[in-house]
Amino acid sequence: MKKTSKKQPTWSDLKRRLADLEPPALIGLIQDLYASSKNNQAFLNARFALAAR
């Protein structure tokens, strides 16, 4: 039996989908990512130059 291989999504695929989102949907997505892990929080805080005060 032959194994069927499905193409893995690429950055280009995701980028096209993200381009279709309205700003509130993008903010919601980032909020979900932020809430999902401490690593994501650290990355986003660093990416946007947010520091503990």
C-alpha positions, 0 to 999 in steps of 0.5 A: 500500500502506498503512503499518501503524503500531505503537504505540510503548511508553509510560512507562505500558506500561513501568511496568506491566511493572516493577510485576510484577518482584520486587526481585532482578529490578529490581536485575538490571535496574539492574545491567545498565543500570549496566554498559551505559554510563558515562552510565548510571553517572553518572546512577545515581550522581547519582540516589542521591547516591553520590560518589567517596570 
